[in-house]
Amino acid sequence: MILVTGVNGQLGYDVVKELNSRNIECLGIDKSELDITCSDEVSEYFFKLKPECVIHCAAYTAVDKAEDDRAVCYKVNVEGTQNIAKACKAVDAKMVYISTDYVFDGKGNIPFEIDGNIRPISVYGKTKYEGEIKVKEILSKYFIVRISWVFGVNGNNFIKTMLRLGKEKERLNVVCDQIGSPTYTFDLAPLLCDMSISEKYGVYHATNEGFCSWAEFASEIMKKANLKCKINPIPTSEYPTKAVRPLNSRLSKKSLVKNDFKTLPEWKDALDRFLIEIRG
């Protein structure tokens, strides 16, 4: 039995779909079914269910809101993760913890290695990294998987926002100096499922292949959706946000290759398939 937290999010939704397609017994839950911030509730739930593995997709991900909502963000991303890890330890379950490119400071222009200089520059990034630390301290049977720029059919994301705005506006300003890799949850889910049934524990980076800026990503969306909206590339300095974003979100996939896991398809290919999927 594999337990998936955050089933109503983009990633949790696709992970459960993938496990079901493989006929692997699984259960997807959200916060209405289990409050991960309550240690007693988590412990009791795990002793009843006795999962063999937990794919922990649930998280506080409102990056800007987190700057003002620090206590709640910490409670979910750090204490919640600690509670899940302790419960995994108690029932001898593996844990797959979903982390983020935000654990890095975004300096430089080369891909960050898994053991690169960790220095988060936002509350969200700090809490996700503290979650990583808790997992490592408590468990030996864990996978920490850092992802970035996520999109999936179940929920809101950058592509859906661009499609909506592209129909309403003739021109859009989009930042051009933040570089990273989009990640399609439909492509990521099979990798997480492969990990969950393996014993190749450790830290991984998993995104679709290739790099782009947000402006390049937006331009590609407009082109492939046949929208006439023009993308105007601007520097981050002209688009201030409450939380500081990393300029460099490139992630090295060496650990995936080293452990014989498949890398994900190129991001433009993922975008093509996503657009077909949401058109129905």
Backbone torsions as a table, in degrees:
resi	resn	phi	psi	omega
1	MET	NA	125.9	176.6
2	ILE	-110.3	126.9	178.9
3	LEU	-97.6	132.2	179.5
4	VAL	-119.0	117.3	176.1
5	THR	-87.3	158.2	178.4
6	GLY	68.7	38.8	-174.5
7	VAL	-64.3	-22.8	-179.4
8	ASN	-86.6	-1.4	176.0
9	GLY	-86.2	175.3	-178.1
10	GLN	-60.7	-47.2	-175.2
11	LEU	-76.9	-47.7	-179.4
12	GLY	-55.6	-39.7	178.9
13	TYR	-58.9	-48.1	-177.8
14	ASP	-73.5	-30.1	177.6
15	VAL	-65.2	-45.0	178.7
16	VAL	-63.4	-41.5	177.0
17	LYS	-59.0	-42.9	-179.0
18	GLU	-67.0	-43.9	179.0
19	LEU	-62.6	-42.0	177.7
20	ASN	-62.1	-39.6	-179.5
21	SER	-65.6	-24.3	178.9
22	ARG	-94.0	2.4	-176.5
23	ASN	58.8	35.0	174.5
24	ILE	-94.5	126.0	-177.9
25	GLU	-61.5	126.7	-178.0
26	CYS	-149.5	165.1	176.1
27	LEU	-141.5	124.0	176.3
28	GLY	-100.7	131.7	-178.4
29	ILE	-131.1	157.3	172.5
30	ASP	-126.1	-172.7	-173.0
31	LYS	-66.5	-19.2	177.9
32	SER	-72.5	-22.1	-179.5
33	GLU	-98.8	-25.3	177.9
34	LEU	-153.0	123.2	175.6
35	ASP	-88.5	102.0	-174.7
36	ILE	-67.3	-15.8	179.8
37	THR	-82.0	-5.4	178.7
38	CYS	-104.1	105.4	-173.1
39	SER	-61.1	-39.9	-179.4
40	ASP	-65.1	-41.1	179.9
41	GLU	-64.7	-41.8	179.7
42	VAL	-65.2	-45.3	-179.1
43	SER	-60.4	-46.7	-179.8
44	GLU	-63.3	-42.0	-179.0
45	TYR	-62.0	-43.7	-177.7
46	PHE	-68.5	-37.8	179.6
47	PHE	-66.5	-30.1	176.7
48	LYS	-76.3	-43.9	-173.4
49	LEU	-82.5	-38.0	-176.9
50	LYS	50.2	60.7	178.1
51	PRO	-68.5	152.5	175.5
52	GLU	-85.8	-24.6	-179.8
53	CYS	-153.0	148.0	174.5
54	VAL	-122.8	125.2	172.9
55	ILE	-100.6	105.9	-168.6
56	HIS	-93.3	91.0	-179.7
57	CYS	-94.3	-18.2	-177.7
58	ALA	-65.9	135.2	179.2
59	ALA	-165.5	161.6	169.7
60	TYR	-89.1	113.9	-172.4
61	THR	-120.3	7.1	178.1
62	ALA	-77.7	88.8	-168.1
63	VAL	-58.4	-46.7	-179.2
64	ASP	-72.8	-43.1	-179.8
65	LYS	-60.6	-32.0	-178.5
66	ALA	-60.9	-28.2	-179.6
67	GLU	-61.1	-32.6	177.6
68	ASP	-98.8	-20.2	-173.2
69	ASP	-108.5	42.8	-170.4
70	ARG	-57.4	-43.2	-175.6
71	ALA	-62.5	-44.0	-179.2
72	VAL	-68.9	-42.4	178.7
73	CYS	-59.2	-44.6	179.1
74	TYR	-63.6	-43.4	-177.6
75	LYS	-60.1	-43.1	-178.2
76	VAL	-75.4	-53.0	-170.6
77	ASN	-78.4	-28.2	-179.1
78	VAL	-103.6	-59.8	-178.2
79	GLU	-65.6	-41.1	178.3
80	GLY	-61.0	-43.7	178.8
81	THR	-65.7	-40.8	177.2
82	GLN	-60.9	-42.3	179.8
83	ASN	-63.1	-42.3	178.4
84	ILE	-64.2	-43.8	-179.0
85	ALA	-63.2	-42.8	178.9
86	LYS	-63.8	-40.1	179.5
87	ALA	-68.1	-36.9	175.2
88	CYS	-60.6	-44.6	179.6
89	LYS	-60.1	-42.9	-176.2
90	ALA	-64.9	-32.6	-179.3
91	VAL	-107.8	10.8	178.6
92	ASP	58.0	47.0	178.3
93	ALA	-102.3	150.8	171.6
94	LYS	-75.5	159.3	176.1
95	MET	-134.5	132.5	172.0
96	VAL	-109.7	113.2	-177.7
97	TYR	-105.7	123.9	-179.3
98	ILE	-88.3	117.7	178.8
99	SER	-114.0	-157.5	-165.5
100	THR	-151.8	157.8	172.7
101	ASP	-64.2	-18.3	-178.3
102	TYR	-68.9	-3.7	175.1
103	VAL	-74.9	-14.4	178.6
104	PHE	-99.1	161.0	-177.7
105	ASP	-84.7	-8.7	176.5
106	GLY	79.0	15.1	179.2
107	LYS	-86.0	155.2	178.8
108	GLY	83.5	-173.7	-179.8
109	ASN	-139.2	19.1	174.8
110	ILE	-112.0	154.2	-177.8
111	PRO	-60.8	138.1	176.6
112	PHE	-73.7	133.6	173.5
113	GLU	-80.7	163.5	-176.7
114	ILE	-60.3	-30.4	-180.0
115	ASP	-106.1	25.8	179.3
116	GLY	-66.2	179.6	-176.5
117	ASN	-69.7	101.7	-178.7
118	ILE	-78.7	117.6	177.9
119	ARG	-155.4	79.5	-178.4
120	PRO	-63.8	146.0	-175.3
121	ILE	-117.0	12.7	177.4
122	SER	-140.0	161.4	177.7
123	VAL	-59.9	-45.4	178.8
124	TYR	-56.6	-50.3	-179.6
125	GLY	-60.1	-41.4	-179.5
126	LYS	-63.8	-42.8	-178.1
127	THR	-69.8	-35.1	178.0
128	LYS	-67.8	-36.9	177.8
129	TYR	-70.1	-39.3	176.4
130	GLU	-63.0	-32.6	173.5
131	GLY	-61.9	-41.9	176.5
132	GLU	-58.1	-45.5	-178.5
133	ILE	-60.4	-43.9	179.5
134	LYS	-60.0	-44.4	-179.7
135	VAL	-60.2	-45.1	-178.8
136	LYS	-66.7	-37.1	-178.6
137	GLU	-68.4	-35.3	-171.0
138	ILE	-93.1	-36.0	-169.8
139	LEU	-118.1	155.6	168.6
140	SER	-109.2	-24.6	-179.1
141	LYS	-98.1	75.9	-177.2
142	TYR	-137.3	155.6	170.0
143	PHE	-124.9	125.0	172.1
144	ILE	-107.5	119.3	-174.5
145	VAL	-120.9	110.4	179.6
146	ARG	-89.0	130.6	-177.1
147	ILE	-129.1	172.5	-179.9
148	SER	-152.4	155.9	169.8
149	TRP	47.9	56.5	-169.8
150	VAL	-77.7	140.3	170.4
151	PHE	-143.3	144.8	178.5
152	GLY	-157.7	170.3	-175.3
153	VAL	-71.3	-28.1	-173.0
154	ASN	-96.9	83.6	178.4
155	GLY	135.0	178.0	-179.7
156	ASN	-88.8	148.6	178.7
157	ASN	-160.7	177.5	-176.6
158	PHE	-58.7	-42.8	-177.3
159	ILE	-63.3	-47.1	-179.3
160	LYS	-62.8	-37.7	177.2
161	THR	-64.4	-44.8	179.3
162	MET	-63.1	-39.9	179.3
163	LEU	-63.0	-41.4	179.9
164	ARG	-66.7	-48.8	-178.3
165	LEU	-68.2	-32.9	-179.9
166	GLY	-63.8	-25.5	177.8
167	LYS	-84.2	-22.6	-175.6
168	GLU	-95.7	-27.1	-171.1
169	LYS	-123.3	156.8	177.4
170	GLU	-90.8	-23.5	-176.5
171	ARG	-147.2	141.4	178.7
172	LEU	-133.8	136.6	172.6
173	ASN	-87.0	126.5	178.6
174	VAL	-136.9	137.9	-175.0
175	VAL	-65.5	142.5	-174.8
176	CYS	-116.5	-2.4	-175.9
177	ASP	-111.7	10.9	169.2
178	GLN	-103.4	119.0	-173.7
179	ILE	-115.8	132.7	179.0
180	GLY	-164.8	-158.5	-178.9
181	SER	-130.5	123.3	171.5
182	PRO	-62.1	151.2	179.9
183	THR	-132.0	116.1	-179.7
184	TYR	-87.9	119.4	-176.0
185	THR	-60.7	-28.9	177.3
186	PHE	-62.6	-33.7	178.5
187	ASP	-83.2	-33.5	-178.2
188	LEU	-73.3	-36.7	-175.3
189	ALA	-54.6	-47.1	179.5
190	PRO	-60.3	-36.4	178.6
191	LEU	-63.9	-44.8	179.4
192	LEU	-63.5	-36.7	177.5
193	CYS	-67.6	-40.5	176.3
194	ASP	-60.2	-42.8	178.5
195	MET	-62.6	-43.5	-173.9
196	SER	-62.2	-25.5	179.4
197	ILE	-102.7	11.9	177.4
198	SER	-112.3	-179.4	175.0
199	GLU	-125.7	27.1	-179.2
200	LYS	-89.2	65.9	-172.5
201	TYR	-67.5	156.0	177.0
202	GLY	143.4	-165.4	-178.0
203	VAL	-103.6	137.1	-177.9
204	TYR	-136.7	155.5	167.4
205	HIS	-113.1	132.8	-177.7
206	ALA	-140.7	109.6	173.9
207	THR	-142.1	168.4	171.4
208	ASN	-67.0	153.9	-175.1
209	GLU	-71.9	152.6	178.2
210	GLY	93.3	158.8	-179.5
211	PHE	-124.0	153.5	175.3
212	CYS	-159.5	167.6	170.7
213	SER	-91.4	167.4	176.1
214	TRP	-62.0	-36.1	179.8
215	ALA	-66.0	-41.0	177.5
216	GLU	-65.6	-39.6	177.6
217	PHE	-60.9	-47.4	-179.4
218	ALA	-62.8	-41.6	179.2
219	SER	-61.7	-40.5	179.7
220	GLU	-66.7	-37.7	177.4
221	ILE	-61.8	-47.9	-179.2
222	MET	-61.0	-43.6	-178.4
223	LYS	-62.6	-47.6	-175.0
224	LYS	-74.7	-22.2	178.3
225	ALA	-94.7	3.8	-179.5
226	ASN	56.5	41.0	176.8
227	LEU	-101.3	141.2	-174.8
228	LYS	-87.1	-1.8	-179.4
229	CYS	-58.9	129.3	-179.0
230	LYS	-90.3	132.8	177.7
231	ILE	-94.0	123.9	178.5
232	ASN	-102.7	108.5	-178.3
233	PRO	-69.8	130.3	178.2
234	ILE	-131.9	154.3	175.6
235	PRO	-73.8	156.6	178.7
236	THR	-55.9	-32.9	-179.5
237	SER	-60.1	-22.6	179.1
238	GLU	-94.0	0.4	179.7
239	TYR	-134.7	70.1	-176.4
240	PRO	-66.4	140.2	175.9
241	THR	-129.4	159.9	-177.6
242	LYS	-60.5	-45.9	178.2
243	ALA	-95.6	138.3	177.3
244	VAL	-73.7	131.2	177.8
245	ARG	-95.5	143.9	173.8
246	PRO	-69.1	134.3	178.1
247	LEU	-74.9	-35.3	179.0
248	ASN	-109.2	108.5	177.1
249	SER	-112.6	20.2	178.4
250	ARG	-68.2	132.6	-178.3
251	LEU	-122.3	131.2	178.4
252	SER	-76.4	137.6	-178.8
253	LYS	-101.9	16.4	-174.7
254	LYS	-55.5	-38.5	-177.1
255	SER	-68.2	-31.8	175.7
256	LEU	-63.5	-49.5	-177.6
257	VAL	-63.4	-44.2	-178.7
258	LYS	-58.6	-34.3	-177.1
259	ASN	-100.7	17.1	174.2
260	ASP	62.0	30.8	170.1
261	PHE	-92.2	146.6	179.7
262	LYS	-73.4	135.2	171.8
263	THR	-75.5	160.6	-176.2
264	LEU	-83.9	157.8	179.7
265	PRO	-61.6	165.0	179.5
266	GLU	-61.8	145.4	-171.2
267	TRP	-63.8	-32.7	179.2
268	LYS	-67.2	-36.2	176.1
269	ASP	-64.9	-41.6	178.6
270	ALA	-63.2	-41.4	178.8
271	LEU	-61.7	-44.2	177.5
272	ASP	-54.1	-50.3	-176.5
273	ARG	-67.6	-36.5	178.1
274	PHE	-63.4	-43.9	-178.8
275	LEU	-64.1	-38.0	175.8
276	ILE	-64.3	-43.1	-177.2
277	GLU	-62.6	-44.3	-176.3
278	ILE	-78.1	-18.1	174.2
279	ARG	-75.1	-18.1	178.0
280	GLY	76.5	NA	NA
